[in-house]
Amino acid sequence: MKISDIFEYLDKLSPFELQENWDNSGLLVGDKNQEINKIYLSLDLDLELIDDIEENSLIITHHPLIFKPLKSLVPISYSQKIAIKLIQKNISLISMHTNFDKTHLNKYVMKEVLGFEYAEAGEFMLKADINMPFEKLVNYIKEKLNVDSLNVVKCHDTIKSLTLTTGSGMSLLDNVSTDLFLTGDIKYHEAMEAKARGISLMDITHYESEKYFAKALFKELKDFEKFVIIRNSKNPFKRL
């Protein structure tokens, strides 16, 4: 099985041309003519994960390893260390970032993880109509995401509508017209801005909202299912 076969399949599933201009999805390391026997799926790459992956394999991640041009390949930065390991083990890398956000990931988290049917869909935003007391919804989201706590901004006693953007979505706040915005990486001043606008927030964190990438993609890889292994990277943050 050649990487080109998988790349073409992925491009039809979630066209790489849909990615944002600043993004760097696609084949980042490797040769399309390379023959492989295993495909690994992960949100990100980390050194422990790379050590566990077999040589001459392909890994498909959500987040691209390389955003800015690398001027050298010396083991200093995160991306340099990982890139060297990939080359040493002849492991190819394909990333599906904003293109997969638009076509699959947000919808998967909204429906398959949170259990909500969305009423409206934009490129990065899904809207759902619900009717749930704020505190009950907090507990519901915690249970669905399997987290112990959430940072929240409460502007409503009852949430009748919500917007979901997985990953980091606060740059889209101007487009939020619902009672609640679910997203990650919320900063202090962004929370203040949302409160002033009367928009409730729940910070579902970057990792916890996007860790489902591998499962969402695996669901679509029926033609390659026997070759695929889910091996997610670990969240670098720890709650103490």
Buried (B, 14 or more C-beta within 10 A) or exposed (E): BBBEEBBEEBBEBBEBEBBBEEBBBBBBBBEBEBEBEBBBBBBBBBEEBBEEBEEBBBBBBBBBBBEEEEEEEEEEEEBBBBBBBBEEBBBBBBBBBBBBBBBBBBBBBBBEBBEBEBEEEEEBBBBBEBEBEBEEBBEBBBEBBEEEEBEBBBBBEEBEBBBBBBBBBBEBBEEBEBBBBBBBBBEEEBBEBBBEEEBBBBBBBBBBBBBBBBBBBBEBBEEBEEBBBEEBBBBEEEEE
